[in-house]
Amino acid sequence: MADLKPVYLIHGDDDAKIDEWRGRLRRRAETDHGPGGLESFSGTDSPDELAASLATLTFATGTRYLLADDAGAWKAPALGPLITALKDLPSDLVLVLIVRGKPLAGLVKAVKAAGGEIREHVAPKPWEVPKWVVTRAAEHGLQLDAEAARTLVTLAGVGQQRLAREIEKVTIAVHPQTRANVEDIERMVAGDVMPKVYDLADAVAAGDPQLAVSLLEELSEHDERAGKVVYPVIGRLREVHRVVELLDSGVSEAELPKAMRVPPWRAKKAVAIARKTDRETLERALCRLADLEVSLRNGSAPDEDTAVTLTLASAAS
């Protein structure tokens, strides 16, 4: 925000990027005007109120900073006063409009006409999250390899805000070092929802469709979207499948942690579920989940929740 535009329209579903915009604007306002320097509006405020504030003369010196959060809650017929106000913005004012998802066409047109800037921030797909984690960590000066990033996603889930907090926590914990490995991640990151996801994967591997569906329902009660659990479930099943392969090839349980490059406790848990299943069952489950992942990526699944539930039940049967 070095060369400031009079108005910014920030939209999309990338919560981390949108939070960064809010944070930068607040810090700039408080640097210029002290605490309370940012004038904030929400979706419960009407566009008329924001329009009236834009036209209000103040005795304060310097640039005014205004944030309209959740502007996507406004309906098109109510935007008239705001669109009119955007045509004649004071020169010493910066307005940031936050819209979750897709903005109204009328608002987009008005922002462009006002000489403003439109930024879309789209959240990464579940399978893209580990790569996002590596990039985000690098922005904090922390180096994570692909395996460490996948481990972080497995433990913390795919929610960007949670992952961003965990990255910050790990960065501080390993300082003055600038690199964290799988062991560091497993030691520092506490998974809240992920134990349930592990249980779900274990239910699929053990051939218990009723338990699998029940656990999926429990996760949905924690606001975990069905599609979000697919990636960590696949990761868990692959790990168990690897254990079965190694045991079948003659590797002893004592040698598994080294062969898999995981801590002993994690190998021990994978062995426990591997004893309840076989390679053919796991391969069938992984194939069905791979097909599901493809359908979720290309949008061919008509309903995400139903597709995930049916696939997990089928994979566990």
Number of C-alpha atoms within 10 A of each C-alpha: 8 4 5 12 16 20 24 23 21 24 24 18 16 18 17 18 19 20 13 11 18 17 12 12 21 22 16 15 21 15 11 16 17 12 11 10 19 19 15 16 18 18 15 11 16 18 23 16 12 22 19 12 14 20 13 9 8 8 5 8 9 10 15 20 23 23 23 21 20 18 26 20 15 18 11 12 8 12 18 14 16 19 21 12 20 23 13 11 17 16 10 11 16 21 24 24 23 25 23 19 16 13 20 15 9 13 20 17 12 19 20 15 13 18 14 20 17 15 12 18 16 14 17 15 14 21 16 11 21 24 16 18 24 19 16 20 24 16 10 14 15 21 20 25 15 15 12 21 26 24 20 26 25 24 22 22 24 24 17 21 14 13 24 16 13 19 25 15 13 21 21 14 13 14 12 8 12 16 17 21 15 19 13 15 21 18 9 14 18 14 16 11 17 19 14 16 25 20 18 27 28 26 24 28 30 21 21 18 22 14 18 26 21 14 19 22 15 15 19 14 10 9 8 17 15 17 18 16 25 21 20 25 23 18 17 20 24 17 18 27 25 20 27 21 15 17 17 11 9 9 14 12 16 11 14 22 17 12 15 15 12 15 14 16 10 15 22 17 12 21 20 13 21 24 13 12 18 16 17 10 17 24 16 15 25 21 13 15 22 15 12 21 20 12 15 20 13 8 11 11 16 10 10 16 15 12 16 24 19 14 18 26 19 17 24 25 16
